[in-house]
Amino acid sequence: DRRNNVEQVHVEALEEGDARSTAYFERRLEQFDDGSRASALRAPGVLTVAGPLEGAQIRITPLVEFERRLVPTRWRGLGRTPRREILLDAGRYMLRVVKKGHATARYAIKLVPGEIVELAPRMPRLEAIPRGFAYVPGGPCWIGGDPSAIKDGPFRRIDVADFAMMVFPVSYGQYREFLEAVPLDEAKRRVPREDVVGKPMLKRVRGRWV
């Protein structure tokens, strides 16, 4: 019926982080609600942070959108791991888990009303992370759904494994060093181009990429 359709669209808007549509469909739901749906929408999310390391410090901040970016607002402590069944208002948060001698684990999380999120940060030793790289813990990730992006795809949830990424973008000099270090056939495949099928932005001169 119409109530179920409105509820479904409201859930989709909430998951996509569309604040304007979420507020609009909440008002629509109030027209049909007998009180049970309003209560469900006010239900907190539940967060558990456990994992293999005990005694890691947990801090959290809400995230707000500013110029198409999610930025932290105010940090507060949640104690030390393991912490179980922490009640939080529905919304977006940045979580930071810190333990001396280990890489800091940072999570961007989104809680919908009544959702249960369990995190088990795997925090490698600092010496395991190459210099100039930052550790990114694995977990569920929402991607897609941006109509202004190129080849973005539908809004969907995927699981991402742990990885490390460079703190700063790769420079042309660093990428030329990479091209010089790999076999020539592979370098020709990986040389940067103006677009997907465009002409190469570097060329081979006297045995070097310039």
C-alpha positions as CSV (number, residue, x, y, z in Angstrom):
1,D,0.0,0.0,0.0
2,R,1.0,3.7,-0.1
3,R,2.3,3.6,3.5
4,N,4.7,0.7,2.7
5,N,5.9,2.5,-0.5
6,V,6.6,5.7,1.4
7,E,8.4,3.8,4.1
8,Q,10.6,2.0,1.5
9,V,11.5,5.3,-0.2
10,H,12.3,6.8,3.2
11,V,14.7,3.9,4.0
12,E,16.4,4.3,0.7
13,A,16.9,8.1,1.3
14,L,18.2,7.4,4.8
15,E,20.7,4.9,3.5
16,E,21.9,7.2,0.8
17,G,22.4,10.1,3.2
18,D,19.9,12.3,1.4
19,A,18.9,14.6,4.3
20,R,16.3,16.6,2.4
21,S,14.5,13.5,1.0
22,T,14.7,11.8,4.4
23,A,13.0,14.7,6.2
24,Y,10.3,14.9,3.5
25,F,9.4,11.2,3.7
26,E,9.5,11.3,7.5
27,R,6.7,14.0,7.3
28,R,4.8,11.8,4.8
29,L,5.1,8.8,7.1
30,E,3.6,10.8,10.0
31,Q,0.4,11.0,8.0
32,F,0.0,7.2,8.1
33,D,1.8,6.4,11.4
34,D,0.0,4.8,14.4
35,G,3.1,5.6,16.5
36,S,5.0,2.4,15.8
37,R,7.0,3.7,12.9
38,A,7.9,7.0,14.6
39,S,9.2,4.9,17.5
40,A,11.3,2.8,15.1
41,L,12.7,5.8,13.4
42,R,13.9,7.2,16.7
43,A,15.6,3.9,17.7
44,P,19.4,4.3,18.3
45,G,22.0,2.4,16.5
46,V,24.2,-0.1,18.5
47,L,28.0,-0.1,18.1
48,T,30.4,-2.7,19.4
49,V,34.2,-2.3,19.1
50,A,36.1,-5.4,20.2
51,G,38.7,-7.2,18.1
52,P,42.1,-8.9,18.9
53,L,43.6,-5.9,20.7
54,E,42.4,-4.9,24.2
55,G,43.0,-1.5,25.8
56,A,42.9,0.5,22.6
57,Q,41.5,4.0,23.0
58,I,38.2,4.7,21.1
59,R,37.2,8.2,20.0
60,I,34.2,9.2,17.9
61,T,32.9,12.3,16.1
62,P,29.7,13.0,14.1
63,L,30.3,13.7,10.4
64,V,28.6,16.5,8.5
65,E,28.6,17.3,4.8
66,F,30.5,20.4,3.7
67,E,31.2,21.1,0.1
68,R,30.6,17.5,-0.9
69,R,32.9,16.2,1.8
70,L,32.1,14.6,5.2
71,V,34.0,16.5,7.9
72,P,34.3,15.8,11.6
73,T,32.7,18.1,14.1
74,R,33.5,17.2,17.8
75,W,35.5,14.3,19.1
76,R,34.6,12.5,22.3
77,G,36.0,9.4,24.0
78,L,34.2,6.1,24.2
79,G,36.6,4.3,26.5
80,R,38.9,1.4,25.6
81,T,38.4,-1.9,23.8
82,P,36.5,-4.0,24.2
83,R,33.3,-1.8,24.3
84,R,30.0,-3.5,23.6
85,E,26.5,-2.2,22.7
86,I,27.2,1.5,22.7
87,L,24.0,3.3,21.9
88,L,24.3,6.1,19.3
89,D,21.8,8.3,17.4
90,A,21.3,7.3,13.8
91,G,23.8,9.2,11.6
92,R,27.3,9.3,10.2
93,Y,30.4,9.1,12.3
94,M,34.2,8.9,12.2
95,L,35.6,6.4,14.7
96,R,39.3,6.4,15.6
97,V,40.9,3.5,17.5
98,V,44.4,4.1,18.9
99,K,47.0,1.9,20.6
100,K,50.6,2.7,21.2
101,G,53.0,0.9,18.8
102,H,50.1,0.0,16.4
103,A,48.7,1.7,13.3
104,T,45.6,3.8,14.1
105,A,42.4,2.4,12.7
106,R,39.9,4.9,11.4
107,Y,36.3,4.0,10.4
108,A,33.7,6.1,8.7
109,I,30.4,4.5,9.7
110,K,26.8,5.2,9.1
111,L,24.1,4.0,11.5
112,V,20.5,3.7,10.6
113,P,17.8,3.4,13.3
114,G,18.0,0.1,15.1
115,E,21.1,-1.1,13.2
116,I,23.8,-3.2,15.0
117,V,27.4,-2.5,13.9
118,E,30.3,-4.7,15.1
119,L,33.9,-3.7,14.5
120,A,37.0,-5.7,15.2
121,P,39.9,-3.5,14.2
122,R,43.0,-5.3,13.1
123,M,45.8,-2.9,14.0
124,P,49.2,-4.0,12.6
125,R,52.4,-2.9,14.2
126,L,53.7,0.4,13.0
127,E,56.8,-1.2,11.4
128,A,54.5,-3.2,9.1
129,I,53.2,-0.1,7.4
130,P,55.6,1.4,4.8
131,R,56.8,4.9,5.4
132,G,54.5,7.4,3.8
133,F,51.6,5.1,3.8
134,A,48.4,5.1,6.0
135,Y,46.6,2.0,7.2
136,V,43.0,1.6,6.2
137,P,41.1,-1.1,8.0
138,G,38.7,-3.3,6.0
139,G,35.0,-3.4,6.4
140,P,31.7,-2.7,4.7
141,C,31.6,0.3,2.4
142,W,28.8,2.2,0.6
143,I,29.7,3.3,-2.9
144,G,28.0,4.7,-5.9
145,G,24.8,6.6,-6.3
146,D,26.3,10.0,-7.3
147,P,24.6,11.3,-10.5
148,S,27.3,13.9,-11.0
149,A,30.2,11.3,-11.0
150,I,31.6,9.5,-14.1
151,K,30.9,5.7,-14.3
152,D,29.7,5.8,-10.7
153,G,27.2,2.9,-10.7
154,P,24.2,2.3,-8.4
155,F,24.4,3.0,-4.7
156,R,25.5,-0.3,-3.1
157,R,27.3,-1.9,-0.2
158,I,30.5,-3.9,-0.7
159,D,33.1,-5.4,1.6
160,V,36.7,-4.1,1.4
161,A,39.8,-5.8,2.8
162,D,42.5,-4.1,4.8
163,F,44.9,-2.1,2.8
164,A,47.5,0.7,3.0
165,M,47.6,3.8,0.8
166,M,50.0,6.6,0.3
167,V,49.3,9.7,2.3
168,F,50.1,12.0,-0.6
169,P,49.4,11.5,-4.3
170,V,51.9,9.8,-6.6
171,S,54.1,12.4,-8.3
172,Y,55.1,12.2,-12.0
173,G,58.7,11.6,-10.9
174,Q,57.7,8.7,-8.7
175,Y,55.5,7.2,-11.5
176,R,58.4,7.5,-14.0
177,E,60.6,5.6,-11.6
178,F,57.9,2.9,-11.5
179,L,57.8,2.7,-15.3
180,E,61.5,2.4,-15.5
181,A,61.4,-0.5,-13.0
182,V,58.9,-2.7,-14.8
183,P,59.4,-4.6,-18.1
184,L,58.9,-2.3,-21.2
185,D,55.8,-4.1,-22.4
186,E,54.1,-3.6,-19.0
187,A,55.3,0.0,-18.9
188,K,53.7,0.7,-22.3
189,R,50.4,-0.6,-20.9
190,R,50.6,1.5,-17.8
191,V,51.9,4.8,-19.1
192,P,49.4,7.5,-18.2
193,R,47.1,8.8,-21.0
194,E,45.0,11.8,-21.6
195,D,41.9,9.6,-21.3
196,V,41.0,5.9,-21.4
197,V,42.1,5.6,-25.1
198,G,44.0,8.8,-25.5
199,K,47.6,9.3,-26.5
200,P,50.3,8.7,-23.8
201,M,51.3,11.6,-21.6
202,L,54.9,10.3,-21.4
203,K,57.1,9.2,-24.2
204,R,60.2,7.0,-24.5
205,V,63.4,9.1,-25.3
206,R,66.9,7.5,-25.3
207,G,65.7,4.6,-23.2
208,R,63.9,6.7,-20.6
209,W,60.3,7.9,-20.0
210,V,60.0,11.7,-20.2
